[in-house]
Amino acid sequence: MFHSKPIEERIAEREAKRSTLKEGRHFEHGPAKFVFVFVIVFVVVGHLAGLLLMMALGMH
């Protein structure tokens, strides 16, 4: 614990080992893509449900 490298050096080594990002791939992390798509779909469905509810109640 007392003889370990500083956190900055460990982060730099870990980033140096990573491969370069590929063109056209925005989400290298699978769960991040899932959460992003879920949030977008949730917002769109929520807006459509609200619109249909407002139209059904006659509140233009």
C-alpha positions as a Python dict, from the first residue, in 0.01 Angstrom:
ca = {
    (1, 'M'): (0, 0, 0),
    (2, 'F'): (273, 246, 92),
    (3, 'H'): (500, 152, -201),
    (4, 'S'): (241, 159, -478),
    (5, 'K'): (259, 398, -772),
    (6, 'P'): (62, 723, -758),
    (7, 'I'): (-285, 710, -905),
    (8, 'E'): (-184, 936, -1194),
    (9, 'E'): (85, 691, -1308),
    (10, 'R'): (-150, 393, -1283),
    (11, 'I'): (-414, 574, -1489),
    (12, 'A'): (-155, 675, -1751),
    (13, 'E'): (-32, 315, -1782),
    (14, 'R'): (-386, 183, -1817),
    (15, 'E'): (-469, 439, -2087),
    (16, 'A'): (-148, 358, -2275),
    (17, 'K'): (-255, -9, -2294),
    (18, 'R'): (-596, 75, -2444),
    (19, 'S'): (-642, 43, -2817),
    (20, 'T'): (-729, 346, -3026),
    (21, 'L'): (-1096, 429, -3079),
    (22, 'K'): (-1242, 306, -3405),
    (23, 'E'): (-1407, 548, -3646),
    (24, 'G'): (-1785, 534, -3623),
    (25, 'R'): (-1802, 360, -3287),
    (26, 'H'): (-1937, 600, -3029),
    (27, 'F'): (-2013, 352, -2752),
    (28, 'E'): (-1724, 123, -2669),
    (29, 'H'): (-1907, 26, -2352),
    (30, 'G'): (-2213, -196, -2406),
    (31, 'P'): (-2413, -94, -2099),
    (32, 'A'): (-2366, 275, -2185),
    (33, 'K'): (-2525, 212, -2524),
    (34, 'F'): (-2814, 25, -2359),
    (35, 'V'): (-2879, 309, -2112),
    (36, 'F'): (-2858, 572, -2387),
    (37, 'V'): (-3107, 391, -2611),
    (38, 'F'): (-3337, 322, -2314),
    (39, 'V'): (-3345, 690, -2215),
    (40, 'I'): (-3414, 806, -2572),
    (41, 'V'): (-3697, 552, -2617),
    (42, 'F'): (-3842, 639, -2275),
    (43, 'V'): (-3852, 1011, -2358),
    (44, 'V'): (-4010, 955, -2700),
    (45, 'V'): (-4275, 718, -2564),
    (46, 'G'): (-4348, 955, -2276),
    (47, 'H'): (-4399, 1247, -2513),
    (48, 'L'): (-4627, 1044, -2738),
    (49, 'A'): (-4833, 922, -2441),
    (50, 'G'): (-4866, 1278, -2312),
    (51, 'L'): (-4972, 1402, -2654),
    (52, 'L'): (-5234, 1129, -2691),
    (53, 'L'): (-5365, 1197, -2340),
    (54, 'M'): (-5394, 1569, -2407),
    (55, 'M'): (-5572, 1502, -2736),
    (56, 'A'): (-5811, 1255, -2571),
    (57, 'L'): (-5902, 1506, -2298),
    (58, 'G'): (-5952, 1783, -2554),
    (59, 'M'): (-5676, 2011, -2420),
    (60, 'H'): (-5517, 2138, -2739),
}
